[in-house]
Amino acid sequence: MKTLFDYQVACRRDDNGSFAAYAPALTGCHAIGETPEAAQSELHHVFDMIVEEYREQGKPLPADDDLPPARSG
């Protein structure tokens, strides 16, 4: 069974100072928190709910999207 660790996850700061974490390959898999860690922790709960929905519908989870590597500098 796939876990959230099988997917690329992005985390960014929103304009209001909170943080948004999301898995681009999974529609609706996003969460907000006051810190990056809080957003990512909440994302695990959202992922679990999405897995349950796919299971109930008898569908396999989608493959991870290929995101280009982040560039710094």
Backbone as ProteinMPNN parsed JSONL, in Angstrom:
{"seq_chain_A": "MKTLFDYQVACRRDDNGSFAAYAPALTGCHAIGETPEAAQSELHHVFDMIVEEYREQGKPLPADDDLPPARSG", "coords_chain_A": {"N_chain_A": [[0.84, -1.172, 0.0], [0.499, 2.239, -0.785], [2.061, 5.086, 0.742], [2.094, 8.425, 2.094], [4.725, 9.087, 1.846], [5.456, 8.055, -0.565], [4.972, 9.944, -2.405], [5.747, 13.097, -3.917], [5.998, 15.979, -1.97], [5.082, 19.298, -1.457], [5.776, 22.35, 0.237], [4.82, 25.532, 1.217], [4.971, 29.007, 2.125], [2.09, 30.875, 2.839], [0.412, 33.947, 1.89], [-0.702, 34.974, 4.212], [0.95, 34.186, 6.221], [0.712, 31.619, 7.183], [1.391, 28.096, 6.536], [1.287, 26.041, 3.663], [0.92, 22.729, 2.767], [1.195, 20.23, 0.284], [0.373, 17.516, -1.938], [1.026, 17.302, -5.129], [0.25, 15.297, -6.981], [-2.073, 14.212, -6.056], [-5.276, 15.026, -6.168], [-6.855, 17.38, -4.157], [-5.333, 16.851, -1.926], [-4.166, 18.551, 0.372], [-3.044, 20.757, 2.964], [-3.099, 23.046, 5.738], [-1.066, 24.832, 8.049], [0.324, 26.36, 11.029], [3.028, 26.194, 11.085], [5.649, 24.769, 9.007], [5.962, 22.093, 9.766], [3.569, 21.539, 11.13], [1.713, 21.806, 9.056], [2.534, 19.715, 7.371], [2.125, 17.545, 9.053], [-0.657, 17.594, 9.333], [-1.243, 17.082, 6.692], [-0.741, 14.365, 6.451], [-2.989, 13.28, 7.713], [-5.002, 14.114, 5.962], [-4.19, 12.732, 3.671], [-4.637, 10.084, 4.531], [-7.449, 10.091, 4.608], [-8.025, 10.437, 1.896], [-6.935, 8.092, 0.826], [-8.698, 6.24, 1.943], [-11.078, 6.985, 0.619], [-10.419, 6.322, -2.048], [-10.087, 3.576, -1.71], [-12.684, 2.774, -0.964], [-13.977, 3.278, -3.359], [-12.831, 1.451, -4.956], [-10.609, 2.03, -6.468], [-7.231, 2.376, -7.662], [-4.546, 4.227, -6.139], [-3.301, 7.203, -7.696], [-0.314, 7.515, -9.751], [2.758, 9.099, -8.744], [3.365, 12.497, -9.561], [5.795, 13.81, -11.813], [7.789, 16.148, -10.688], [9.729, 19.007, -11.447], [13.068, 19.371, -10.153], [13.637, 21.503, -7.329], [15.031, 24.731, -7.622], [17.677, 26.613, -6.411], [19.112, 29.78, -5.557]], "CA_chain_A": [[0.0, 0.0, 0.0], [1.259, 3.48, -0.846], [1.958, 6.04, 1.838], [2.399, 9.788, 1.66], [6.151, 9.13, 1.523], [5.609, 7.642, -1.96], [4.628, 11.101, -3.224], [6.442, 14.348, -3.676], [5.196, 16.919, -1.197], [5.602, 20.665, -1.465], [5.318, 23.168, 1.355], [5.162, 26.935, 0.967], [4.343, 29.988, 3.02], [1.006, 31.648, 2.237], [0.473, 35.394, 2.124], [-1.138, 35.289, 5.572], [1.946, 33.713, 7.179], [0.583, 30.183, 7.453], [2.094, 27.25, 5.584], [0.454, 25.085, 2.935], [1.613, 21.529, 2.297], [0.331, 19.535, -0.657], [0.92, 16.487, -2.814], [0.453, 17.665, -6.427], [-0.302, 14.154, -7.723], [-3.338, 13.79, -5.457], [-6.251, 16.106, -6.114], [-7.452, 17.592, -2.844], [-4.422, 16.494, -0.84], [-3.469, 19.746, 0.821], [-3.325, 21.094, 4.361], [-2.529, 24.319, 6.195], [-0.642, 24.847, 9.445], [1.055, 27.559, 11.46], [4.436, 25.924, 10.799], [5.752, 23.719, 7.992], [5.772, 20.784, 10.401], [2.141, 21.371, 11.411], [1.037, 21.594, 7.776], [2.867, 18.379, 6.899], [1.457, 16.588, 9.937], [-2.07, 17.581, 8.933], [-1.305, 16.469, 5.365], [-0.817, 12.905, 6.641], [-4.39, 12.96, 8.009], [-5.744, 14.286, 4.714], [-3.812, 11.605, 2.818], [-5.35, 8.896, 5.019], [-8.846, 10.19, 4.172], [-8.042, 10.22, 0.449], [-6.713, 6.655, 0.631], [-9.952, 5.566, 2.275], [-12.019, 7.243, -0.47], [-10.025, 5.493, -3.191], [-10.354, 2.181, -1.358], [-14.131, 2.571, -1.027], [-14.374, 3.317, -4.767], [-12.147, 0.363, -5.64], [-9.637, 2.601, -7.4], [-5.846, 2.477, -7.171], [-4.035, 5.588, -6.022], [-2.549, 7.593, -8.893], [1.147, 7.574, -9.663], [3.294, 10.407, -8.372], [3.735, 13.393, -10.662], [7.208, 14.154, -11.903], [8.015, 17.576, -10.523], [11.138, 19.359, -11.649], [13.738, 19.667, -8.875], [13.658, 22.912, -6.939], [16.292, 25.4, -7.917], [17.993, 27.686, -5.473], [20.175, 30.661, -5.971]], "C_chain_A": [[0.897, 1.251, 0.0], [1.049, 4.305, 0.41], [2.27, 7.424, 1.282], [3.863, 9.91, 1.262], [6.444, 8.655, 0.096], [5.358, 8.799, -2.932], [5.522, 12.296, -2.885], [5.483, 15.289, -2.958], [5.878, 18.275, -1.258], [5.021, 21.401, -0.271], [5.756, 24.599, 1.078], [4.442, 27.827, 1.955], [3.265, 30.73, 2.24], [1.168, 33.122, 2.585], [0.116, 35.774, 3.553], [-0.175, 34.766, 6.64], [1.821, 32.251, 7.549], [1.341, 29.411, 6.378], [1.11, 26.277, 4.951], [1.334, 23.937, 2.457], [0.659, 20.797, 1.367], [1.114, 18.505, -1.448], [0.293, 16.714, -4.186], [-0.2, 16.511, -7.186], [-1.688, 13.75, -7.237], [-4.279, 14.984, -5.332], [-6.865, 16.193, -4.721], [-6.55, 17.28, -1.673], [-3.584, 17.714, -0.477], [-3.907, 20.072, 2.238], [-2.6, 22.38, 4.717], [-2.158, 24.179, 7.664], [0.121, 26.113, 9.759], [2.552, 27.436, 11.208], [4.496, 24.9, 9.67], [5.485, 22.331, 8.566], [4.296, 20.515, 10.678], [1.363, 21.098, 10.128], [1.303, 20.179, 7.262], [2.221, 17.297, 7.763], [-0.011, 16.461, 9.567], [-2.235, 16.914, 7.568], [-1.384, 14.945, 5.464], [-2.262, 12.484, 6.925], [-5.245, 13.069, 6.746], [-5.45, 13.121, 3.773], [-4.558, 10.345, 3.237], [-6.817, 8.908, 4.579], [-8.971, 9.931, 2.67], [-7.843, 8.746, 0.131], [-8.011, 5.884, 0.894], [-10.994, 5.77, 1.168], [-11.692, 6.39, -1.691], [-10.351, 4.031, -2.925], [-11.849, 1.879, -1.48], [-14.632, 2.529, -2.471], [-13.706, 2.208, -5.581], [-11.132, 0.837, -6.664], [-8.229, 2.556, -6.807], [-5.452, 3.952, -7.041], [-3.248, 5.941, -7.282], [-1.046, 7.549, -8.648], [1.568, 8.986, -9.274], [3.603, 11.208, -9.626], [5.236, 13.598, -10.651], [7.34, 15.668, -11.829], [9.465, 17.875, -10.819], [11.783, 19.65, -10.3], [13.73, 21.161, -8.603], [15.029, 23.491, -7.223], [16.513, 26.507, -6.903], [19.047, 28.592, -6.085], [19.756, 31.64, -6.937]], "O_chain_A": [[1.912, 1.304, 0.694], [0.003, 4.233, 1.055], [2.665, 7.561, 0.125], [4.209, 10.748, 0.429], [7.557, 8.833, -0.397], [5.517, 8.642, -4.143], [5.977, 12.475, -1.755], [4.305, 15.377, -3.302], [7.098, 18.38, -1.128], [3.911, 21.109, 0.174], [6.915, 24.851, 0.748], [3.431, 27.444, 2.543], [3.497, 31.164, 1.111], [1.955, 33.49, 3.457], [0.586, 36.795, 4.055], [-0.451, 34.888, 7.833], [2.727, 31.692, 8.166], [1.865, 29.996, 5.43], [0.216, 25.756, 5.616], [2.365, 24.154, 1.82], [-0.545, 20.745, 1.621], [2.331, 18.599, -1.608], [-0.866, 16.352, -4.392], [-1.125, 16.742, -7.965], [-2.401, 13.024, -7.93], [-4.084, 15.849, -4.478], [-7.337, 15.194, -4.177], [-6.966, 17.43, -0.525], [-2.459, 17.886, -0.947], [-5.005, 19.708, 2.66], [-1.615, 22.753, 4.079], [-2.843, 23.499, 8.429], [0.517, 26.851, 8.857], [3.261, 28.439, 11.127], [3.501, 24.228, 9.398], [4.852, 21.496, 7.92], [3.82, 19.397, 10.484], [0.461, 20.26, 10.109], [0.388, 19.518, 6.771], [1.818, 16.251, 7.253], [-0.548, 15.355, 9.495], [-3.245, 16.258, 7.313], [-2.033, 14.308, 4.635], [-2.711, 11.447, 6.435], [-6.104, 12.225, 6.493], [-6.364, 12.584, 3.147], [-5.06, 9.613, 2.384], [-7.369, 7.868, 4.221], [-9.916, 9.278, 2.227], [-8.518, 8.208, -0.746], [-8.366, 4.979, 0.138], [-11.714, 4.835, 0.816], [-12.587, 5.802, -2.299], [-10.836, 3.327, -3.811], [-12.234, 0.849, -2.034], [-15.597, 1.829, -2.774], [-13.992, 2.052, -6.769], [-10.83, 0.124, -7.621], [-8.056, 2.683, -5.594], [-5.973, 4.809, -7.755], [-2.599, 5.077, -7.871], [-0.576, 7.545, -7.51], [0.816, 9.944, -9.457], [4.049, 10.656, -10.632], [5.869, 13.563, -9.596], [7.039, 16.378, -12.789], [10.344, 17.083, -10.479], [11.107, 20.132, -9.391], [13.806, 21.977, -9.522], [16.051, 22.819, -7.08], [15.587, 27.256, -6.589], [19.769, 28.211, -7.006], [20.565, 32.458, -7.378]]}, "name": "protein", "num_of_chains": 1, "seq": "MKTLFDYQVACRRDDNGSFAAYAPALTGCHAIGETPEAAQSELHHVFDMIVEEYREQGKPLPADDDLPPARSG"}
